[in-house]
Structures are given as structure tokens and as C-alpha cells.
Amino acid sequence: MSKSRVSERLTRLIESGICGAEDASKYAGELKQLVEQVADKNAARKRSNFFKALADETRLRILRLLEVREMCVCEIMVALDLTQPTASHHLGILGNAGLVNDRKEGKWVFYSLADPRLVDKIDEINPF
């Protein structure tokens, strides 16, 4: 949106009496400062990646498996009937979100929960 349209909208808001500000351009600057203080873009991106990682049935099932014990990719593949690339893809997303850790042992990569309390917290969430 152009600066003139933003200024026009804020001016209308101020003139309506809903907003206590007096100057639209000054108020716009205050709003920009506010968003930097309470809604940091990098923090929001990290949280978004975290929730995106949890927004998949397969990834939630992987987390439940890893709650029981550490597993390698091939075990997860067999348990969930996944191909190796699909299992690795999901584990990569979970890893990037900080939800799982990996450790190499020779050619094998084993995965575990980054925070074992996580699955308990997820189970506490009632979506309805």
C-alpha cells in the first residue's frame, strides 16, 4: 500500500476519534516501532516453521515414535510405510524446526526428540 493511502487511512482513523493519536505520520512510526518490539519478524518466522512442522500427520506420528526411543531413518520408514526420501524429508523439517536431534554412528543416522516433554505438551492441546 502506498504511503499516501496509509496516511489517508490513519488520518481517517484519528479523525473518527477511535484512535488517540494526533499526527498520522508520527503514529505510523509508532506502529512500526511497536511491531519491532512485540512481533519480531525473525522470531515469528521461527515460530511459523515450528508450527508448520507440527501441521503434518506424518511428522506428528514420527514424534510419537521418537517419544518411545531413538530411531534410525530405516526404522521410521518401515514403521510408517514411507520411502527413504519421504522419511528424510519429514525428519529434515522436524530438525530445522528444532524438534528432533540427529546423531551419526558410522553410516547410520539416529533421531531423537530434542525435548522429550514436547509430545506431552502436544497431547495436552485439544483442537476442539
C-alpha positions in Angstrom: 0.0 0.0 0.0 1.3 3.4 -0.9 2.4 5.9 1.8 -0.3 8.3 0.9 -3.0 5.6 1.3 -1.6 4.6 4.6 -1.5 8.2 5.8 -5.1 8.7 4.5 -6.4 5.7 6.4 -4.6 6.7 9.6 -5.9 10.2 9.3 -9.4 8.9 8.9 -8.9 6.7 12.0 -7.6 9.6 14.0 -10.4 11.9 12.9 -13.0 9.3 13.9 -11.9 9.6 17.5 -11.2 5.9 17.8 -7.5 6.5 18.0 -5.9 8.9 20.4 -3.1 9.9 18.1 -2.8 13.4 16.7 -0.4 13.0 13.7 -0.8 10.2 11.1 2.9 10.1 10.1 4.1 10.1 13.7 1.5 7.4 14.6 2.7 5.3 11.6 6.2 5.4 13.0 5.0 4.4 16.5 3.2 1.4 15.0 6.4 0.4 13.2 8.3 0.6 16.4 5.6 -1.4 18.2 5.7 -4.2 15.8 9.5 -4.4 16.1 9.2 -4.6 19.9 6.4 -7.3 20.2 6.4 -9.1 16.8 9.9 -9.5 15.7 10.0 -10.9 12.1 12.8 -13.5 12.8 11.1 -14.8 15.9 7.8 -15.0 14.0 9.5 -16.9 11.2 10.9 -19.4 13.7 7.6 -19.9 15.4 5.9 -20.3 12.0 8.4 -23.0 11.0 7.8 -24.7 14.3 4.0 -24.8 13.8 4.4 -25.8 10.1 6.5 -28.8 11.2 3.7 -29.8 13.6 1.0 -29.3 11.0 1.5 -32.7 9.3 0.1 -36.0 10.4 3.2 -38.0 9.4 5.5 -35.7 11.3 3.3 -35.9 14.4 3.5 -39.7 14.1 7.3 -39.6 13.8 7.4 -37.5 17.0 5.3 -40.1 18.8 7.7 -42.9 17.6 10.7 -40.9 18.8 9.0 -40.4 22.2 9.4 -44.2 22.7 13.0 -44.4 21.7 15.7 -43.1 19.3 15.3 -44.5 15.8 17.2 -44.5 12.5 15.6 -43.5 9.2 15.1 -47.1 8.1 13.1 -47.9 11.3 10.8 -44.9 10.7 10.4 -45.9 7.1 9.3 -49.4 8.0 7.0 -48.3 10.9 5.2 -45.7 8.8 5.5 -47.3 5.4 7.4 -44.4 3.9 10.1 -44.2 1.3 13.6 -43.2 2.4 13.4 -39.7 0.7 10.0 -39.0 2.3 11.1 -40.1 5.8 14.3 -38.0 5.4 12.2 -35.0 4.2 10.0 -35.1 7.2 12.9 -35.6 9.6 14.7 -32.6 8.0 11.7 -30.4 8.6 11.4 -31.6 12.2 15.2 -31.0 12.6 15.1 -27.5 11.1 12.2 -26.6 13.5 14.4 -27.7 16.4 12.1 -30.6 17.3 14.4 -33.5 16.7 18.2 -34.1 17.1 20.3 -36.4 15.0 23.4 -38.3 15.7 25.6 -40.2 13.3 27.0 -43.6 14.1 29.0 -44.8 11.1 26.7 -44.7 8.1 23.6 -44.6 10.3 21.8 -41.5 11.4 19.7 -41.8 14.6 17.0 -39.4 15.5 15.6 -38.5 18.9 13.3 -35.8 20.4 15.1 -32.5 21.1 12.8 -32.1 24.1 11.0 -35.3 25.4 8.4 -33.1 27.1 7.3 -31.8 23.7 5.0 -34.7 22.9 3.3 -34.5 26.2 2.6 -30.8 25.6 1.2 -31.5 22.1 -1.1 -34.2 23.6 -2.5 -31.6 26.0 -3.7 -29.4 23.1 -7.3 -30.1 22.4 -8.1 -28.7 18.9 -11.8 -28.7 19.5 
